[in-house]
């Protein structure tokens, strides 16, 4: 079975944009991804809910209910919103128009002999140091990968730039009495652009916003290439709550993993993760597990089909290494 999570994520995000577009066009009142609902029943994004209460200087029932619902969803799905629903990655594809694709070396998979995008050195036998690293410390419960994020300080464990943006967004809302960050939020700007285009073609409305809003959106995407990793306050908020997440974590079957079952180098899962999480070697990860977007890139990248994302990971036997037989 061909694994195509990247395509499915793109389709999911496009479907949401299409639904919102149809909603604007037909006045169904379904809102946007920042405030989804139907007619008088809707919820707010967590930052919108917090901003509503900070701006009004009072507890707002709708905002409190929205916040509770969103927190519950984040605990269950962590940052899956970023991987499957956020429209920003779609807009970021515009950068591909101005950059050349990177050349990748294709070699044959050590499992089924099919071409894979990897380096020949990656399928060499493990060194003694690498074997020792696998057999000790945080990887001793082979199938459950939940305990390794504390091996080193990573993005999501300590305060980073996103948290300062989050604090600034909330503080400015409290001071000025309206959600200042929403004026430049790429998610909001995406749907504002859609609404402006609908009004242009449906009603002939031509305003300066038709130029300014898309221009700000494109400038953010092109100038801030690391928006999601360095600046997005929503991802910072979700990563804080996602520390409580225990579901749908990448789980490695050591009986299939090339490193533990055959003693070969691989690292495909770590290279595939856009968040910098290495499921096989969490101690080398750039980010904590709370940053996982459930994108399934590591699952798709594994040449041995050794990674899955069960509802709740089960602990297995200790890691065992088998010498590569020639």
C-alpha positions in Angstrom: 0.0 0.0 0.0 1.4 3.4 -1.0 1.9 5.8 1.8 0.9 9.3 0.9 0.2 11.3 4.1 1.7 14.4 2.6 -0.9 14.3 -0.2 -3.7 13.6 2.2 -2.6 16.6 4.4 -2.7 18.9 1.4 -6.1 17.6 0.4 -7.5 18.0 3.9 -6.2 21.7 4.1 -7.6 22.4 0.6 -10.9 20.9 1.5 -11.2 23.2 4.5 -10.4 26.2 2.4 -13.0 25.1 -0.2 -15.6 24.6 2.5 -15.0 28.1 3.8 -15.0 29.5 0.3 -18.4 27.9 -0.4 -19.7 29.1 3.0 -18.7 32.7 2.1 -20.2 32.4 -1.3 -23.5 31.0 -0.2 -23.8 32.8 3.2 -24.2 29.5 5.0 -22.8 31.1 8.2 -20.3 28.3 8.8 -17.5 30.8 9.7 -13.8 30.1 9.2 -11.2 27.8 10.9 -10.6 30.7 13.4 -14.3 30.6 14.4 -16.1 27.5 13.0 -19.7 26.8 13.6 -23.1 27.0 12.0 -25.5 29.9 12.3 -25.6 31.0 16.0 -23.5 28.0 17.3 -19.8 28.5 16.9 -16.5 28.3 18.8 -13.3 30.4 18.7 -9.7 29.5 18.3 -7.9 29.4 21.6 -6.0 32.7 21.0 -9.3 34.3 19.9 -11.0 33.1 23.0 -8.3 34.3 25.3 -8.1 37.6 23.3 -11.9 38.1 23.7 -11.7 37.9 27.5 -8.6 40.0 27.7 -10.0 42.7 25.4 -13.3 42.9 27.3 -11.6 42.5 30.7 -14.3 40.0 31.7 -15.1 36.3 31.6 -17.1 35.6 28.4 -19.1 32.3 28.5 -18.7 31.6 24.8 -15.0 32.2 25.0 -14.6 30.0 28.1 -16.5 27.1 26.4 -14.5 27.5 23.2 -11.2 27.5 25.2 -12.2 24.4 27.1 -13.1 22.6 23.9 -9.9 23.5 22.2 -7.8 22.6 25.2 -9.4 19.1 25.2 -8.8 18.7 21.5 -5.2 19.7 21.9 -4.7 17.2 24.7 -6.0 14.4 22.5 -4.5 15.4 19.1 -1.6 17.7 20.2 -0.6 19.9 17.3 -2.5 17.9 14.6 -4.1 21.2 13.5 -0.7 22.4 12.2 -0.2 19.2 10.2 -3.6 18.6 8.8 -5.8 21.8 8.9 -3.8 25.0 9.0 -3.8 26.8 5.6 -0.4 28.4 6.2 1.6 25.5 4.7 -0.5 25.8 1.6 0.4 29.4 1.2 4.1 28.6 2.0 4.1 26.5 -1.2 4.4 29.8 -3.0 8.1 29.9 -1.9 8.6 27.0 -4.3 8.1 29.3 -7.2 11.2 31.3 -6.2 13.5 28.5 -5.2 15.0 25.5 -7.0 14.2 22.0 -5.7 17.0 20.3 -3.9 18.7 17.3 -5.6 18.4 14.0 -3.7 20.3 10.9 -4.2 18.2 7.8 -4.9 19.4 4.4 -3.7 17.7 1.1 -3.3 15.9 0.2 0.0 17.7 -2.5 2.0 14.3 -4.0 2.7 12.6 -4.4 -0.7 15.2 -3.2 -3.2 13.0 -0.3 -4.4 14.5 3.2 -5.0 14.4 5.4 -1.9 15.6 9.0 -1.4 18.5 8.5 1.0 22.3 8.3 1.1 24.2 5.1 0.6 26.0 5.6 3.9 22.7 5.5 5.7 22.4 1.7 5.2 25.9 0.9 6.4 26.3 -1.2 9.6 25.9 0.7 12.9 29.1 1.5 14.8 29.7 0.3 18.3 29.0 3.7 19.7 25.7 3.8 17.8 24.8 0.4 19.1 25.5 1.5 22.7 23.4 4.6 22.2 20.5 2.5 21.0 20.8 -0.1 23.8 21.0 2.4 26.7 19.1 5.3 28.2 15.8 6.4 26.8 15.2 3.7 24.2 14.9 0.7 26.5 11.1 0.4 26.1 11.4 -0.2 22.3 7.8 0.3 21.2 6.7 3.1 23.5 8.6 6.3 22.6 7.0 8.5 25.3 9.8 9.1 27.7 12.7 10.6 25.7 11.9 14.2 25.3 13.8 15.1 28.5 17.2 13.9 27.2 18.2 17.4 26.2 16.7 20.9 26.0 14.6 21.1 22.8 12.2 23.5 21.2 9.0 23.1 23.1 10.6 22.4 26.4 12.0 25.8 27.1 10.8 29.3 26.3 11.5 30.3 22.7 10.6 33.2 20.3 7.1 31.9 19.8 6.3 32.2 23.5 7.4 35.8 23.5 5.2 36.5 20.5 2.3 34.7 22.3 2.9 36.9 25.4 3.1 40.0 23.3 -0.1 39.1 21.4 -2.0 38.6 24.6 -0.5 41.7 26.4 -1.2 44.0 23.4 -4.8 42.7 23.3 -5.3 43.6 27.0 -3.8 47.0 26.6 -5.5 48.1 23.3 -8.8 46.3 23.8 -8.8 44.4 20.6 -6.9 41.4 19.2 -3.9 43.2 17.7 -2.2 40.0 16.5 -5.3 39.0 14.4 -4.4 41.9 12.1 -1.2 40.0 11.0 -2.2 36.4 11.7 -1.5 34.5 8.5 -4.4 32.1 9.2 -6.8 35.0 9.5 -5.3 36.8 6.5 -5.7 33.7 4.4 -9.5 33.6 5.0 -9.7 37.4 4.8 -8.2 37.1 1.3 -10.8 34.5 0.4 -13.6 36.7 1.6 -12.3 39.7 -0.3 -12.1 37.7 -3.5 -15.6 36.4 -3.0 -16.9 40.0 -2.5 -14.9 41.1 -5.6 -16.4 38.5 -7.9 -19.8 38.3 -6.4 -20.5 41.9 -5.5 -17.8 43.8 -7.4 -16.4 45.3 -4.1 -13.0 46.9 -4.8 -11.1 48.2 -1.8 -7.5 48.8 -0.7 -7.8 45.7 1.5 -7.9 43.6 -1.7 -4.2 44.7 -2.2 -3.0 45.2 1.4 -4.3 41.9 2.9 -2.8 39.5 0.4 0.4 41.6 0.3 0.9 41.2 4.0 0.2 37.5 3.8 2.6 36.9 1.0 5.3 39.1 2.7 5.0 37.1 5.9 5.3 33.8 4.1 8.2 34.8 1.9 10.2 36.8 4.5 9.6 34.6 7.5 10.4 31.2 6.3 10.4 29.8 9.8 7.0 31.4 10.8 5.6 28.2 12.2 8.7 27.2 14.1 9.9 30.6 15.3 7.0 33.1 15.4 3.6 31.4 15.5 1.9 32.0 18.9 -0.8 29.5 18.2 1.8 26.7 17.8 3.4 27.9 21.0 0.1 27.7 22.9 -0.7 24.3 21.5 2.8 22.9 22.3 2.3 24.0 26.0 -1.0 22.1 26.2 0.3 19.2 24.1 2.8 18.3 26.9 -0.3 16.4 28.3 -0.8 14.5 25.1 -0.3 10.7 25.3 -2.1 9.6 22.1 -1.1 8.9 18.5 2.6 9.0 19.2 5.0 7.5 16.7 5.8 4.0 17.9 8.7 1.9 16.6 8.5 -1.9 16.3 12.1 -3.0 17.1 11.5 -6.3 15.3 11.2 -4.4 12.0 13.4 -1.4 12.6 16.6 -1.6 10.5 18.8 -0.3 13.3 17.6 -2.6 16.0 16.7 -5.7 14.0 19.5 -5.7 11.4 22.1 -3.3 13.0 22.0 -1.0 9.9 22.1 2.8 9.8 18.9 4.4 8.6 17.7 7.6 10.2 14.9 8.1 7.6 12.3 8.9 10.2 14.4 11.6 11.8 15.2 13.3 8.5 11.5 13.2 7.4 10.2 15.1 10.4 9.8 18.8 9.7 9.6 19.6 13.4 13.0 18.2 14.1 11.8 15.2 16.1 13.8 12.0 15.7 11.6 9.0 16.8 14.5 6.5 16.7 16.9 8.8 18.6 14.9 11.3 20.6 18.1 12.4 22.5 19.2 13.9 19.2 15.9 15.7 18.4 15.7 19.4 18.0 12.2 19.5 19.4 10.2 17.8 22.2 7.3 15.4 21.6 4.9 18.2 22.4 5.8 19.7 19.0 4.6 16.6 17.1 2.0 17.5 14.5 0.9 13.9 13.9 1.7 14.4 10.2 2.8 10.8 9.8 5.9 11.8 7.8 8.0 9.4 9.9 5.6 6.6 9.3 5.7 7.1 5.5 9.5 7.5 5.5 10.3 4.3 7.3 11.6 1.8 4.7 10.9 -1.2 6.9 7.3 -0.1 7.8 8.3 -0.2 11.5 6.6 2.9 12.7 2.9 3.2 13.5 0.8 5.8 15.4 -1.6 3.8 17.7 -4.2 5.5 19.9 -2.1 4.5 22.9 1.4 3.2 22.6 2.2 -0.1 24.4 5.5 -0.8 26.0 7.6 -3.6 24.6 10.8 -5.5 25.2 14.2 -3.8 25.6 16.0 -2.8 22.4 18.1 -5.7 21.0 20.6 -5.4 18.2 21.4 -8.1 15.7 24.7 -8.0 13.9 24.4 -7.5 10.2 25.1 -10.8 8.4 26.8 -10.7 5.1 
